Amino acid sequence: MLHKFEFDGSKIVLDVHSGAVHVVDGLAWELLDDCCRMDKDEILQKYRGRYSRDLVVQCLDEIEELRRGGLLFSQDFYRGKYNPPGAGVVKSLCLHLAHACNLRCRYCFAGQGNFGGPEELMPADIGRRAIDLLIDRSGGRKRLEVDFFGGEPLLNFEVLKELVDYSRRRGGENGKVFSFTVTTNAVLLNEEIGEYLNKHGINVVLSLDGRKARTPLSGAHIPGTTWIFVQMCCTWRILVLIICR
């Protein structure tokens, strides 16, 4: 089974049963449909005048090589009878505090932070319900994990604080110990936020995707990206100094 889709100008093919992902050109995109229902002569006749014979033959050979390697049209080993396990134990959550970002980098896998939808911040009540779900589904596990993610989660810092407090309280009531991580570009990091993160033992994952010379070229949709790179480095220094006190 193949799943074909286009993203950001690229044609992508997922071979479902093997998990292999291929980025293909326009010819291969079409041939993947035709090679299963037409023989070689029919295919060559169909594409005559649009592509050279040698190019079509080469593409067909590459498709066949991937097929033999189990990377295209691979076998369904479950034969359509896969039965997923029942409700399992949940030990961690990734909470998207913000479907929005203050940088909106062009290359961002999250569609500049909003995941292709409207810019939104997670309400506190949704976060509390997610924490309750984690506790309810955690079974006998004592230690639970929450990752605050985005977008840029520090855009929703007040809700982050509320959920940390709520998790610790509900964890204490249910014999659970929570640990937290926040993934951030650090532009919004200041003394207050740094002190809070350090005081509450929240792990910080800092997101920087290139050197200063590269970051402005691949980065934000907003002006002053060189300045942003410098600001990121300065705010990280704030956090390091707080931790080392």
N, C-alpha and C positions, 0 to 999 in steps of 0.2 A: 504494500500500500504506500502510495506517495501522497504527500501533502505539498502543494505548490502555492507559494504566495510571493507577493512583491512588497519590498520595504525599502524606503529611501532610495528608490531608483534601481535596486538590485533584484534580480530574479532568484528566488531561493527555493530549493527543493529539499524536503525532509523525507527520508526513507523511514517510515514510522517504526517498523519492527526492528531495524538495526540501530536506529537513532542517528544515522549518518546525515549530515547536513551538507548540501552542495550549493554553491553559487554558480549559476550557469548563464550562458549567453542566449540570445533569442532563438538560435537554431536548436540547441539542445532542449530548450523549453518546449518547443513544438514537437520535437522528435520523441520526447518521453511519452507523449500521448500516442503518437502514431506507431511506434515500434512494437506495441503490444497488440495492434489490430491489423497491421499491414505487413506484407513481406517486403524484402529489401528492394525488389524491382518496383513495386508499387510506390514505395517511399521515394526512390530515385526519380520516378516519373513525376510525382507530386511536386518535388522541389526543383525540378529542372527549370532553369531560367531565373530562379531566385538565388540559388547557391550553386557553386561549382560541385561537380560530381565528387571530386577528391575530398572536398570539405565535408560533404554529407557522409561519405564513407568513413572518414576519420572520426566524425562525431559518433556514428553508429558503433564503430569499433571501441571507442572509449566507454560508451554506455554498456556494451557487452562486457568489457573488462571489469567495470564496477559491479555489474550483475554477478559475474563469476566470483568476485571478491566478497559478495554478500553485503554490498553497500548500496545497491539499488534493487528494487523489487525483491527484497529479502523475504525469507520464509517467516510465516507467523507460527512460531513454535508452540504457542498456546492454542492454535487452530480455532481461534475465536471463542475459546471456552475459559478465558482467564477469569477467575473469581477473586476480586480483591479481598484482603483480610477485613475482618470486622473492625469495629471502632478500636483503634489502637491508643497507646499512651502518647500524649502530647507533652513535650518537655520545653518547648520554646515558641515564641511568637515574634514575628517581624511586623511591627506596627508602623504603618505609613502615616506619620503625624501630619505630613504636608504633601499634597499633590501640587506643589508650587516650589519655585526655587528663585533665589536672588541672583543667580548667575546665568541660568538657562543656556548652558553650553550646547553648541550645535551637535556635537557627537554623542550627547547623552543618551544612554539606552532607554531612559525614562521619558523620552520625548520632550527634552528641555525641562523635565521635572514634573510635568502634569500628566504624564502617561497617556497623552493624546486626548485628554478630556478637559473640562473646566478646571481652573485653579481652585483648590479647596483645602481647608484645614480640617483635620479630624476633630469632631466635637468630643468633649471629655466623656460624655455618657457612652459613646461608642467604644472608647478606650476602656472604660470600666467594664463594659459587657465583655470585651475581649479578654480582659484579665480574669474575670469570673469564669469564662469558658476554659481558659488555660488551667485554672485551678481544678475545675470540675473534671477535666479530661486527663489530668496528670497522674492519676492512679496512685501508686505508692512512691512515686518520685518525690524527693524532698526538695531538691534544688531545681529551680526553674529560671528560664532566661527570657528576657525581653530586649529586642533590638529596636530602637527608635530610628526610623528611616524616612526617606522622602524620595524625590524632592529634597528640600532642606528642612530638617526637623526643627532646627532652632528658630524657624519662623513661628513655631507653635510652642514656644518654650514654657509658657504658663501651663498648658495642658500637660506637657512632659512632667513638670513638677507635680502636678496633681495626680498623675498616674503613678509616679514613683511612690508618693505617699499612700495612695490607695492600695498599691500592690503590697507594700510592706505591712500595712494594717491587715489586709485580707490574708496575706501569707501567714502572719502571726496567729490569726484565728484558726488556720487550717494546717499548721505545722509545716509550712513551706518557706523556703528561703529564696528570695529573688536576687538575681544579678542583672545588670543593665549595661547596654552598649548604645552609644549614639554615633551615627555615621554622618559627618558634617564636613562642609568645605571650610568651616571655621571663620568665614568672613564676619559673621555676627558675634563671634566669641569675644566677650569682654571680661573685665575683672569679676563682675557679679556672677556671670554664667560659669566662668572658670572655677570660682570658689564653690559654687553649688555642686558642680560635677565632681570636684575633688572631695568635698565633704561627704557626699553620698556614695563615693566609690564607683562612679559610673565610668566604664571604659569608653574611651574616645577613639574612633577610627577617623583619621584625617584623610580627606580625599583631595589628592593633587595628581593631575594626570599628565604632567610634563614639565620640562625646564622652563625657566622664565622666557627664553627665546621662542618656545613653542606655544606656551599657554595662550598668549593673545591671539595667535593665528587660528587655533582650534577651539577657542573658548567662547566667551559670552557674547550675547546679542546686545550687550550694553557697552557704552563707551568706557574707556579707561581701564582696559583689561591688564595692562602692564602695572598700573597702580594697584589693581585687585591682587595680582600675584604678590606684590610687596606687602599688602595688607594681610594676606593670608599668612605669610611668614611671620609677621609681627604678632598676630593674634596667637599663633602656635607658641611663640616665645612666652606670651602671657601665661598660657596653660602650663608650660614647662616650669616657669618660675614659681607658680603657685604650688605645683606638686613637690618641688624641691625645697620648699620652705621648712 
